[in-house]
Every structure is written in C-alpha cells, then in structure tokens.
Amino acid sequence: MPVDLDAYGAEAEEFLSSIDREYYLHYSGQQDEFEIEPIYERHASLFSRASVDSLREAGAAPALIEFAVQGLIGQELKAGAAELARREAEIELEWDGETVPFRSVAVLQANEPDADRRAELEDLRNELTATKLNPLTRELLERSHALAGELGWSSMRDLCQDLSGTDFGALAEQTERFLADTEDTYEPLVGPELETQLGLGFDRLRRSDLTAFFRAPSLDTGFPEERLVPSLTETLAGMGIDVDAQPGVTIDTERRPKKSPRAFCSPVRVPDEVYLVIAPVGGREDFAALFHEAGHTEHYAHVDASLPVEDRYLGDNSVTEGFAFLFEHLTSDPEWLRRRLGIEDPAPIVRHERAARLVFLRRYASKLAYELELHGGGSIEGLDAVYGRRLSEAVHVEWPTVSWLSDVDPFFYVARYLRAWALETHIRSALRERFGEAWFDEPEAGAFLRELWSAGQGAAGGEGILERVGGAELDFGAVRAEVHA
Ligand SMILES: [Zn+2]
C-alpha cells in the first residue's frame, strides 16, 4: 500500500514530541519514570520494514527516510542496547577504599590533580571496558552493519551518506588537509596551555590527562553561579530577544533533587514549546553548556512553523549544532567576557579555548577517517589498531585502542559535528564582519540570526544556511585561518 506522506509526517511529529516530553519531564526531575517503550509501541508502524520501503518508493524527503531507517535499526538493537546500558550502570570499581560507579569515573578523573592517579583511573576503566562491555558493543555494531545490508545498502557508510546527503569522502579530504595544515602549529599552540593547566607538556602527556586539561578548574573563578542565567538573558536582550516574553521558550532553572546536572534542550513542539533545562552550579563549563543548549533552543524556537516536520525536527543536524557552537563560543569571546562577566584579562580563557578546540577538531578529523573504515562494509577485525594509530597521530599522545567501539557516535554524528564547527566559524565571521566584534550586542545581528533560524534544517541544510550568509563554501578554510590567526 502506498504511504500517505502527510499522515506519516504527522505521526512522526507525534512520536518525536512524545519522546521529547518524556525526556524533559524525567531529566528535569519532575517525573521518576522514563517510559519511552510504550511510545515506541504506540508508533511501531513508523519503523516497520514496510514503512521504510514505501517511503523510499514514494520518494519521501531523505530526512524522513533517515528517521524511519534509524528508528528501525534502533528497534532491532534495543534489547542489546538496554543490556549494555544495564551492565554499564552496574559496574563498580574500588578507588581509595570506596566503591565507585563506573559511570562516575570520568568525572573523578577530570577532577583528579595527580597525573599518575588519573592514569590509574583510566587503566581501571579501560580494563572494565575491554572485558565487560566491548564484546556486546561489538556484537551490536556488527548487527547494525548486517541490517544496513538487509535494507539494501552496501555498507553503513553508504546508508548514512545516502540519507544524510553529505559527501563523506569530500569531507574527509577537507579534514585530512586540516590535519596536515595544522600539524606544525599544533604543539606550539597547545603545549604551553598544557603546561599552564597541568604542569606538563607533550613529552609527558597521557590520554588520561586530556579531560583534566579540558576541565581547567583554575579558569572557573570568573564564572560565578549568580551570573549564569542573567548573562544569558542579557546576551539575548542585546540581540533584541526578550526571552521572558518568548511564548515558545521556557528556561527551567528550578532546583529539584533529581534534576540532571547537565544542561539540555528539549524541543517538545517546534517552534511552539521548547525547554532549556539547567541546574545552575557555575564554573566555566556550566556557562559553556548553558549557552550551547541556548543556541539549540533559540534555533528551534524560531523555525518557521509552516515547514514540514522533517525540516523542523530532522534533517541536517550540523545546522542546529552550528548555532549551539556559535552561542557556546561566546563564553570564550574576549569582548563578551569583558561585557557580560566583567573579566579584565580574558586572554587565559581565550588561549585555553583555542587550544582545546584544536585538540577536539584534530581528534574528530581522525575519528571521521577511522569511522569511514569501520563502517565501510569490510571486516572490522584489526581496526582497533587503526583507531589507535589515527588518534595517536592526530592528538600527539599514545591513544589506547580499547575505546575503538565505544568512542563512536551512531550514524556518523562525527560528520555533523565537523560540519557544525565549519559552519559556526563561517557564521561567526559573517556576524563580526557585518555587526562588529560585539555583534551579540546588536539587535540587527539578532534579526539576521532569526532569519537564518527560520529556515530550520531542511533540504538545503548547512549549505543552504551559508548561501543565506553570503555564499561561502562549507569548508575548513575559515577554521584553519582562525587557528593560524
Ligand atoms: Zn548540541
């Protein structure tokens, strides 16, 4: 039976909205239950093989087919994924005579001032990952590869490329060039920052030190809790957006015992009901997280309501991630730091962010190259060594191979992030060119952004946004120029 595209789209929206509402209620600490299983059951037909086939036959929007295919694969793997989550939640280890849950070790490690103890923590974590988690993770990965084949694609790589419309080969060429071009500047730029934050340089750096480097607690002092939410509302006001008067936006700052410590955005109805949830604590990373999620929130809240569901909720996530990075970047922008937080010498924060971003970019560039092999359709035997080699070469640190399966976001989200970084740099330089260094204090810049946000992330995706900005190519030229500035 041919699929009724309007009815399918309406049901997809109902499903997405229900999932996001459940997520919002649970993680904001207002509801103990997190019952997404009944929602999946209620809408099981969205992810059936028949739906996928008829969407393809009907020539539905790729974003809608992608939604159906990812849902189908998710449904097939859900028992295994639930088992993996259960094991991960159960694993504990002994540390300083106390029992510590596996999932909290990463935070412990990021906050541990002693490098040898950080390495010990990571060894413990790696050992448990290898023995307790990797066998099942591998099984799930191979099953997803088999499903891509059953659905008629030659590999997971082809499936994702086909449905996302991103030419992964062309993107990888760009990111390889980025790696080559920043090879010589990498250590001179990052090394001094490692010394400042950790008291060691590349000669003694271990992978277990990286999260502590990103964490950089010495930079927290300029970011007090009482300025967290006001700095955001003032920034939006500077752009001509009165967030308290936005009917579609709720900023949830209430304290609740079971609220997630991490800020998140929940687009329950796009654009009419979007939640920005934060448990205000303060510190530099809290500001970055709040602004990142505020970028998502304002993007979703300004999407043109008349667009079809695939252009409001789905499609090229590089777009919403790009706006999230744009807002996040403000929290390390010297002019913003002066105006919103009264920081007289923002240079240390700016230098740290530049260095941390370069580590991230190079890490993700090498991850893309690795994932293209991992999902390329051949055997995955021995690819742990490929993963370790590529990451070691990019980050200039001996990279453990054990995370070759867990350090992979599904469906090439790595490409969305890379494209988002490129998109963000282009948008930011356009904003500075048109509205000056303090573009975030110009209502015209807000109007300019609202125009971009209204497009959603439809057919044109990141490239479409850039066309509106002035026709630049979505490439790494601007990112590279910024690294070398
Ligand atoms: Zn994001």
Boltz pocket constraint, residues with backbone or C-beta under 6 A from the ligand:
constraints:
  - pocket:
      binder: B
      contacts: [[A, 292], [A, 296], [A, 320], [A, 321], [A, 324]]
      max_distance: 6.0
